[in-house]
Amino acid sequence: MSITAPQGFRAAGVAAGLKASGAPDLALVVNDGPDHHGAAVFTSNRVEAAPVTWSRQACLDGRVDAVVLNSGGANACTGAQGFADTHATAEHVAGALGVASHDVAVCSTGLIGELLPMPKVLAGVDAVVEALRTDGGEDAAVAIRTTDTVHKQAVAHRDGWTVGGMAKGAGMLAPALATMLVVVTTDAVVGEGVLDGVLRAATAVTFDRVDSDGCQSTNDTVLLLASGASGVAPGRDELAAAVTEVCADLARQLVADAEGAHHDIAIEVVGAASEADALEVARSVARNNLFKCAVFGNDPNWGRVLAAVGTTRAEFDPYALDVSMNGVQVCRSGGVGEDRALVDLTGREVHVLVDLHAGAEFATIWTNDLTHDYVHENSAYSS
Amino acid sequence: MSITAPQGFRAAGVAAGLKASGAPDLALVVNDGPDHHGAAVFTSNRVEAAPVTWSRQACLDGRVDAVVLNSGGANACTGAQGFADTHATAEHVAGALGVASHDVAVCSTGLIGELLPMPKVLAGVDAVVEALRTDGGEDAAVAIRTTDTVHKQAVAHRDGWTVGGMAKGAGMLAPALATMLVVVTTDAVVGEGVLDGVLRAATAVTFDRVDSDGCQSTNDTVLLLASGASGVAPGRDELAAAVTEVCADLARQLVADAEGAHHDIAIEVVGAASEADALEVARSVARNNLFKCAVFGNDPNWGRVLAAVGTTRAEFDPYALDVSMNGVQVCRSGGVGEDRALVDLTGREVHVLVDLHAGAEFATIWTNDLTHDYVHENSAYSS
């Protein structure tokens, strides 16, 4: 159910012909209210796609009536024509729904540097409006897939109100925001100006801590829409917890479906002088290609972990570092610890624990191994 | 000839049994003077190997009589015992040559987190001292190989004096210093305190601009030794030019032999507001796994170049960016330029030109593509 699990939302997904495969590639999410609150966070990439530029403006006033999303083309690096195309798409959606175009957010994903085939997009908008249903969430989730092997949904039920979400993303997963499109909905009654803070807090500890391949996209967008249709007004903390739960669930699904990955790796850094230090160290390990190749080979090559830690500016003494892999402390006080042969890396999940012995702060970054399949997926065809 | 091309040097390489393969793994370079000037630059990785800690001290006073180098083990993350082993190696070399141990530099390369088999190392030192020859440079270059498919030498002949060099390095190639061991020798007569500046200037524009896989090692060392044996005293600029020429030649060989690479990629950034901006942008592109996979697939996916540029803090307007690949301007003013199908990436060398249109500064970073062979070499066995 996902985004249509909360009351007050309709959604749909159709095949508009943007993908050569004929698979679904256009989705629409509509907030029927009574509230139309919306908040969004976007990629921090300075080369941002036209739909990001558009949606950033559209969401500024805190009202979002609908979100139209397409796969099959990122509409990034497409200049003035690309922006005009995004605008035209929003206008077309707005006309069909009887809302204002500046309350329609637009998201696109796919190859950068190609214009969208607009006649197909606009005909697709007509079709997807026709297909809108109060249980259409799954169809929408399917239509936003690119190289995703599965569609991704999550839901958190509370006492009389609900948060639902859908995500797409399998490559270019990095901060800020793993590279992806995400729509989260809730039927909670939410006060003015609350959504933005709730969404930013949730993404900071979920999507922002996924770093599959270090590559940041031009199109990342996470939207949170609130309809108020349940009539229930949870406290801010309750709402934040539910939104974070859904975002965490979706973020975990992104890691599990990362392009070509054989392992999901949690880099947990503890004993840090600051959370920023912990994040810098975890991210440095997560982006070390040699370490990621070693994990693919089920090789507990902890020297590569230390080499990555050593490139950071975090506070630590190299002779105090401890590293455990899947529970075996292979590095103790910066030197040789338990026998590396005791480490079993054959499972899907790998846990690397780095203790900096420099404080009490901590953080975890999720990443993946670097595999033949990753190279294949990202070299054999354009995406 | 390489390091023994200049007069006043002897070198040798032997098999000490550190490598399971039985291949040569211990090298010695001796400066017979009359001068014994030495300068060094080391990895900036804060987790540094015992031989780096040792050699940093040994080179401080500007005198270096000999350099002993081993492959088959990095002696990194080996704690107090590792440092004691490096010290013992230097003492053993010093004793055999009749020099002071603090004038003996030590370099190691291989797997991190394992102690060296010291009886083999010390016996190897005896053998390599015995094998010293005035034409032993090539044997030394062979003995420092790890995953290198070829040994790497360079020489620059001048009027009556010479600069020679050898390098090892095929993985963990990143700044500051591509990951490697390098020894450069000259028989020029060099004034006190000149060598250090000459070496730092040379490495800054050569090894520091190689970024094959973004991974920085714990053992990087570049040494420059001057014997004065030619009796010729070139000007500082002349010397700097010859040393830079040799370093550039070796750096280019490192790129060409990078683990599993199918393409050598020059990322040239022009129109930058500062050289630092140019370097940041070039490095960001060079480290983008998606771009590197695309090059492996001969796919001129310029969107990935722009996405990488967009993650930097460099001064630029996204709507002013131009990108050419092998001479075809595929991106113009941040949007679609010439047809990407015109780009031919089938050759070994790839040239990516990014014009930021923000100033007059420029820089080039050399990198490689990300291939199945890279993943294989770095996952199938420990290194």
Boltz contact constraints between the chains, C-beta under 6 A:
constraints:
  - contact:
      token1: [A, 45]
      token2: [B, 310]
      max_distance: 6.0
  - contact:
      token1: [A, 45]
      token2: [B, 311]
      max_distance: 6.0
  - contact:
      token1: [A, 46]
      token2: [B, 310]
      max_distance: 6.0
  - contact:
      token1: [A, 46]
      token2: [B, 318]
      max_distance: 6.0
  - contact:
      token1: [A, 47]
      token2: [B, 306]
      max_distance: 6.0
  - contact:
      token1: [A, 47]
      token2: [B, 310]
      max_distance: 6.0
  - contact:
      token1: [A, 47]
      token2: [B, 318]
      max_distance: 6.0
  - contact:
      token1: [A, 77]
      token2: [B, 303]
      max_distance: 6.0
  - contact:
      token1: [A, 77]
      token2: [B, 306]
      max_distance: 6.0
  - contact:
      token1: [A, 77]
      token2: [B, 334]
      max_distance: 6.0
  - contact:
      token1: [A, 77]
      token2: [B, 335]
      max_distance: 6.0
  - contact:
      token1: [A, 78]
      token2: [B, 335]
      max_distance: 6.0
  - contact:
      token1: [A, 79]
      token2: [B, 335]
      max_distance: 6.0
  - contact:
      token1: [A, 112]
      token2: [B, 303]
      max_distance: 6.0
  - contact:
      token1: [A, 113]
      token2: [B, 303]
      max_distance: 6.0
  - contact:
      token1: [A, 113]
      token2: [B, 336]
      max_distance: 6.0
  - contact:
      token1: [A, 213]
      token2: [B, 289]
      max_distance: 6.0
  - contact:
      token1: [A, 215]
      token2: [B, 288]
      max_distance: 6.0
  - contact:
      token1: [A, 215]
      token2: [B, 289]
      max_distance: 6.0
  - contact:
      token1: [A, 215]
      token2: [B, 290]
      max_distance: 6.0
  - contact:
      token1: [A, 216]
      token2: [B, 311]
      max_distance: 6.0
  - contact:
      token1: [A, 218]
      token2: [B, 307]
      max_distance: 6.0
  - contact:
      token1: [A, 288]
      token2: [B, 215]
      max_distance: 6.0
  - contact:
      token1: [A, 289]
      token2: [B, 213]
      max_distance: 6.0
  - contact:
      token1: [A, 289]
      token2: [B, 215]
      max_distance: 6.0
  - contact:
      token1: [A, 290]
      token2: [B, 215]
      max_distance: 6.0
  - contact:
      token1: [A, 290]
      token2: [B, 378]
      max_distance: 6.0
  - contact:
      token1: [A, 293]
      token2: [B, 375]
      max_distance: 6.0
  - contact:
      token1: [A, 293]
      token2: [B, 378]
      max_distance: 6.0
  - contact:
      token1: [A, 293]
      token2: [B, 379]
      max_distance: 6.0
  - contact:
      token1: [A, 296]
      token2: [B, 379]
      max_distance: 6.0
  - contact:
      token1: [A, 297]
      token2: [B, 379]
      max_distance: 6.0
  - contact:
      token1: [A, 297]
      token2: [B, 380]
      max_distance: 6.0
  - contact:
      token1: [A, 299]
      token2: [B, 382]
      max_distance: 6.0
  - contact:
      token1: [A, 301]
      token2: [B, 382]
      max_distance: 6.0
  - contact:
      token1: [A, 303]
      token2: [B, 77]
      max_distance: 6.0
  - contact:
      token1: [A, 303]
      token2: [B, 112]
      max_distance: 6.0
  - contact:
      token1: [A, 303]
      token2: [B, 113]
      max_distance: 6.0
  - contact:
      token1: [A, 306]
      token2: [B, 47]
      max_distance: 6.0
  - contact:
      token1: [A, 306]
      token2: [B, 77]
      max_distance: 6.0
  - contact:
      token1: [A, 307]
      token2: [B, 218]
      max_distance: 6.0
  - contact:
      token1: [A, 310]
      token2: [B, 45]
      max_distance: 6.0
  - contact:
      token1: [A, 310]
      token2: [B, 46]
      max_distance: 6.0
  - contact:
      token1: [A, 310]
      token2: [B, 47]
      max_distance: 6.0
  - contact:
      token1: [A, 311]
      token2: [B, 45]
      max_distance: 6.0
  - contact:
      token1: [A, 311]
      token2: [B, 216]
      max_distance: 6.0
  - contact:
      token1: [A, 318]
      token2: [B, 46]
      max_distance: 6.0
  - contact:
      token1: [A, 318]
      token2: [B, 47]
      max_distance: 6.0
  - contact:
      token1: [A, 334]
      token2: [B, 77]
      max_distance: 6.0
  - contact:
      token1: [A, 335]
      token2: [B, 77]
      max_distance: 6.0
  - contact:
      token1: [A, 335]
      token2: [B, 78]
      max_distance: 6.0
  - contact:
      token1: [A, 335]
      token2: [B, 79]
      max_distance: 6.0
  - contact:
      token1: [A, 336]
      token2: [B, 113]
      max_distance: 6.0
  - contact:
      token1: [A, 372]
      token2: [B, 372]
      max_distance: 6.0
  - contact:
      token1: [A, 372]
      token2: [B, 375]
      max_distance: 6.0
  - contact:
      token1: [A, 375]
      token2: [B, 293]
      max_distance: 6.0
  - contact:
      token1: [A, 375]
      token2: [B, 372]
      max_distance: 6.0
  - contact:
      token1: [A, 375]
      token2: [B, 375]
      max_distance: 6.0
  - contact:
      token1: [A, 378]
      token2: [B, 290]
      max_distance: 6.0
  - contact:
      token1: [A, 378]
      token2: [B, 293]
      max_distance: 6.0
  - contact:
      token1: [A, 379]
      token2: [B, 293]
      max_distance: 6.0
  - contact:
      token1: [A, 379]
      token2: [B, 296]
      max_distance: 6.0
  - contact:
      token1: [A, 379]
      token2: [B, 297]
      max_distance: 6.0
  - contact:
      token1: [A, 380]
      token2: [B, 297]
      max_distance: 6.0
  - contact:
      token1: [A, 382]
      token2: [B, 299]
      max_distance: 6.0
  - contact:
      token1: [A, 382]
      token2: [B, 301]
      max_distance: 6.0
